[in-house]
Amino acid sequence: MSLFEDTYFTIEEPAEGIFRDKGSKFFAYAYPFKDENKLKEIIGELKSLHPKARHHCWAYRLSPDRTVFRVNDDGEPSGTAGRPILNALLSKDVTNILVVVVRYFGGTLLGVPGLINAYKTATQEALANAVVVEKTVNDVYQIDFEYLAMNDVMRVIKDENFTVLDQQFDNACVMTVEMRKMQVNTFMQKMEKVEGARITYLRTL
């Protein structure tokens, strides 16, 4: 992701796909995913749903710049499950997503190429059934200012169409605003002209 790119693709809601080969069944489940702590819970739910399945293999990608990822082969030969799932995510250029592929063994060994193809294709099926959406990378800032500067601050927010997440107005005022990453420089330049305003970066969404 370049410095000037502030959008990424992800899926809007969970989706499923299935692939069959020589009696083996591969059920793929795709989830919008931002919190690595939720992984165990999701895998646990799928194990309850498919108690007789042999393998629950998965891969995820996180963060708008797509740099965070993990794969797990869950007992399949190394590189035949998690990596093909991840490669399907890379091909589709989606992030903040988890795909778990649940396998029922059909009695016939598929071999390494067969497994790679099965996990990749099951993932592609789930992605084909998913609604892919483009999202913006947004930063959240806190503005502290005196009540007298209210009109100046509000003008900046209105002109730039920032989203106000929280506001407290008293003699000392605090506002929390959200904006696209590419708007940050303009925001900073305009706020410099507002007397006494202090800007604090909070987080990136």
N, C-alpha and C positions, 0 to 999 in steps of 0.2 A: 504494500500500500504506500503510495507516494505521500509526501507531506501535504499535498493539496487535495487529496482524495478524502472525502468525509462521508462516504456511503459504503454499505456492505449488504450482502444478500443473506437472508436466513429463511426459515420456514415459519409460517404463521401459527400452525397448530400441528399436533401429532398426525402421522400418516403411516400406512402399512403397505408392505409388498410381500409377495411370495414367489419362490422359485423351487421347482422340483427337478431332480435328476436321479435316475436309477433308484427310485424308491425313497431317497432322502428328501426331506422337506426343509426348506430354509425360509423362516418367517422373519421379515425385516421390520423393525419398528423405529421410526424416526421421530425425534422429539426436539422442540425448541429447548435450548439448554444453555444456561449461563452460570450455574452454580455447581461446581465439582462435588460439593457435599451431598447433592441429590442423587449421585450416581448409584450408591448402594441401595437406596430406596427403590429406584427404578428397576435395577437388576433383580431385587428381591420380589417386586411385583410380578415381573415376567417369569421368575422361577416358580411362583405360586400358580401362575396361569398355565405354565408348561412344565409340570413337575417331572415328566418322563423324558424331557429333551436332554440330549447328551451335552450340548455346548451352548453357551450364551456368550457369543463373541461380540466385541464392540469397538467403536472408535468415536472420538469426538474432536471437534475444533472449537476453539473459543477465541474471543476478543475480535474487535473490528479489524485489527491488522492481521488477523488469521495466523498468528505466530504460535499459539498454544494448542497442542494436540496430544492425544494419547491413544494407544491401540492396545488391544488385548485379544490373544488367540484362544484363551480358555481351553487349553488342552489339544487344540488342533495343531498340526505341524507348524513350526515357526514360520511366520510370514504368509500363511495361506488364508487368514481370516481377517484379523484387525487391519492389516495393511491394505488389502483390497477394498475393505469398507472405506477406509480413509481416502484411498485413491479416487473412489467414486465421489466423495465429498469435494475433493480437490478439483475434479473435472467439472463439477457443477458450480464451483466457486461459492460455496455456502459456508457460513461460520455460525457460531453460537448454536451448534447442533450436535446431537448425539444420535447415533444409529446402533441399535443392538440387533444382531441376527441370531435367532434361536434355531438350532438344527436338531432335527430328528433323523437318526441314522436309519437308512433303509436296508442295511444288510450287505450292500455292495460298496467296496472302497472306490472312491472317485479319483484318487491320485492327486498329486499337488496341482497340476493345471486345472483339473476338474473342480477342486475346492476353491481355488482362486476365482475361477469363473463364477461359481455358485454364489460366493459371498458378495462379489462385485455386482452380479446381476440382481440378486435379491435387494441390495441397497439401491440400485438404480430404479427398481420397480417402486420402492417406497418413495423415493424422491420424485418419480414421475407422478405419483398420486398426491404429492404435497403441494400446498400453495406457497410458492416462493415469493417473498416480498423484499423490496429494497428499503433499508432503514438508514437514517443518518446517524453519524457519530456526534453525540451532543455533549457539551461540557456544562457543568453546573457551577455557578459562582454566587457568592454572597456579597451583597453591597451593604455597607454600613454608612449612614449619612445623617446629617442633621435635618430636622424637620423643614428648615428654611430652604433646603436644597431639593425638596420633594418634586417641584415642577420640572426642574432640570433632569432629574433621574427618570421621572415618568416619561418625559419627552424622548429620551434615548430609547427606553424600552418600547415605546409605541412606534417610534420611527423604524426601529429594527425588527419589530414584531416578535420580540422575545417572549417566551412562556414564563409567567410568574408562578412559581411553585409554592411560595410562602411569603407572607409579609406581615410585619408588625410595625405599626406607626405610633410613635410617642415623640417626646423631645428628641430622643435618639431613635432612628428608624433602621430596620433591617429588612432586606428583601432577598429572596433566593430566586435566581432566574436561570433558565435553561436556554442554550443557544447552540446552533450548529458550530462545529469546530472552526469552519471557515469564516465565521462571523466574529471570532474572538478578538482579532486585531482591531477591527472597527470599534468594537465595544470598548476595548481598552483606551483607544485614542479619544473617544467621545467622553469617557468617564474621567479622563485626566483633566478635562476642562470644568468638571463639577467640583466646586470648592469643598474640601473636607471629606470627599467620598473615599472609602477604603474598599478595595476589592480583594476577596479571598477565594482562591480556587478550592472547590469542594470535591468534585469527582467527575469522571467521564462515564457516560451511559452508552 
